[in-house]
Amino acid sequence: MKLLNSFVSPFAARVRLAIYAYDLRVEIAPSGQWLPDFQKSPDYLAINPIGKVPTLVLDDGTGLPESTVIVEYLADAFATGLRPRDAQAAARARLLAHLMEIYVQEPGSPLIGQIFSGERNAGRIEGCIAAIDQGLSHVDHFIAAGTSATTREITIADCALVPYLYFFVDKMVPAVGGAPLINKHPAVAAYWEQMQEVPTVQKVLGEMHTAIAQSPLKKLLSASD
């Protein structure tokens, strides 16, 4: 199998974390998504007409898009630890991943356009940050206490929480002038501190940091580092 990847993308990072945590035999390859004129590559669109990264190319040559689906597939096929075996714990992991997608990542995504805008919309930025803050309060309420993140298996929840906290909360919010949010939510803050000690998480975050620093999104780092 091959992951068509971008090291900048938090969505691709979500899949890489699963791959690294379970030492899966998946080749990490450049997506080839863009042509030099910034148009989508026909070759990439032939595999994934949605045109987004990542895409997992399966052994039969077909493409499997969408990071949520890819991580669930890896859990089903190869890495059973990604999804907790206990039904209640598995439901909670799915819930946390869902909350991050709907209430943190989705309101955070419009801020990317504001970073590159010559004339930022202060009202829109404020609304996005308020929505992210509210989303984090939902995550804070439901995140499980107990077992240290450094002594348990990486789950489908971690695969969403780690890259989205890094990209949309830790980096994106300060880049548009917002005050840091994570420490306002004690359970999230404790989780984030623990996860940054996990070697596979350090690897993924390091890859993202290096790639962002070499991309037009380097403004994310100058505001928060």
N, C-alpha and C positions, 0 to 999 in steps of 0.2 A: 504494500500500500504506500501511497505517497500523499503527503499533505501539501497542497498548494497554499503557500504561506506568505504573510507579510509580518515582519517583526515589529512594525509600528502598531499593527491592529490589535486592540484588546480582544477582539473576537477570535483571531487566530491564536492569541496567547492562551485563551481559554482551553483550546484543544491541545496545545503544546504542553500545558501543565499536566493534563491527563496522560499524555504520551510519556513524558519524562518520569512522572511519579510511578508508573507501572512498567517502565522500561520496554515499551511496546516497539515492535519492529515496524516502524513507519518512517519512511524517508521524508525529511523536511526539505522542501524545494521552493524556490522562488515562484510566485504565482504566475508571472507573465501576464498579469491582468491588464497592464497599461502599455500602449504603444508610445513611441517618442513624442507624438503629437497630442498626448494625453487623451486619446480615444481608447475605448475598451478594445482589447485584442480579440479578433474573431476566433482565434484558437482557444482562448479562455472561454469565450461565450459559447463555443461549441460544446464545452464540457459542462459549464454552468451558465445558462442564459440569464440567470439573475444578475450575474456580473459582480458579485461581491466575494470577498474572502472571509473565511477560508473555504476550500473545497477539498474533501478527502477523495482521492482517486482509489477506487477499490481494485481488488485483484483482477476483476473481470473488465477493467477499463472504464467503468461507469463512474460518474461523479456524484458524491453525496455532499450537498451544500448545507449551510446553516450550522453554526457552532453548537447550538443546543442539541440538534439532532445528531451531530457527529459524536459529541461526548456521550450521549445516551447509547449510540451504536457501539462505541468502544466499551461501555459498561456491559452491554448485553453480550458482546462477542468475545471480549478478551480480558477485561479488568473488572471482575465482579466486585472488588472492593470500592469501586467508584460509587456504587449505589449501595448504601447500607442494607444488610440482610434483613434486619428488623423492619417490619412494615411501617411502623410509626416513625422510626428514624429516617427511612427512605422518603416518606411523605414530607418530613420536615426539611430534608435536603432539597427536594424538588421545590418546596415552598420558598426557601431562601433564594434559590436560583431564580425563581419566578419574580420574587420581589425585587431583586437586583435588576432584572431585565426591564420590568414594567415601570418601576417607581424610581429608579436611579439612572440606569443607562438611557432610557427613552427621553426623559427630560434633560439629560446631560448632553445628548447628541447635538441639539441646536447650538450649543455654545461653540462648537467647532467653527461654524460660520461666523460667529461674532469675533473670534480670534483674528480672522483674516479680513474682517470688515474694516474699511477705512473710516466708517462712521458707526460706532457701536450703538445699539439700542439698549439704553440703560434699563428701561422697563422690562424688556424681554429677558435680559440677563438676570435681573432681580427675580423675575418670575421663575426662571429655570432653576436658580439656586435655591429658592424657597421650596420648589417641588422636590429637588434632590434631598434637601434637609428633611422634608416630611417623609420621603421614601426611606431615608436612613433610620428615622424613628420607627418605622414599621420593621425594618430588619433588626434593629436593636431589641425590639420587643420579642421577636421570635427566635433570635439566634440562641443556640443551645449553650448553656453553661456546663462546666464539668471538665471532661477530658481535654487535656492540653492539646492544642493543634500540632505541637511538635512530636507527640507520641501516638498519633492515630493515623489512619490512612487518609489520603486525599480523596475527597468526595466530589460528586457533581456540584454540590453547593460551593465548595472551595474554588472550583474551576470557573464559576461565575463571579464569586465575591472578590477573589484576588485581583484579576486584571481590571475589573470595573471600578473597584475602590481606588486602585492606583491611577488609572487613566482619567476617569470622570470626576472623581472626588479629590484625590490627593494632588493631581496635576491640573486638571481643567478648571476647577473653581478658582484657585488663586490666579491662573493665567488671565481670567477676565475680571480680576479685581475683587473677587469674593474672599471673605474671611474663611480660614480653614474650618471644616465641618466635622471631621471624624471625631475629634476629642469631645464634641458636644454629646456624643452617644457612647456611654461608657462600655457597654458590651461589645459594640463594634470596635471601639478603640482597643480593648483588650485582645480581641480576636486578631486585629490587624497587627498589633505588636508581636503576638505569638507567631503569626504566619510568616512574618519577615525573617524569622530564624530558621525556617524550613529550607533545606538546601535546594529542593526543586523549585520552590517559590523564588528563592534568590536568583536562580538561573533564569527563570522567565522574566522577572523584573529587570535583571541586568540586560537581557536582550532587548526588552522594550526601551529601557533608558538609552542604550547605545543607538538604537535605530531612530528614536525620536530626536536625539541630539544631532543626527545627520540628515534630518528631514526638515521641511518647512514648518513642522509642528514643534520645532525646538523652543518656541516661545513658551511651551508648557513647562519646560524645565527652568527657564530663567526666572520665572515668577515664584517657583516653589522650592528650588534647591538652595 
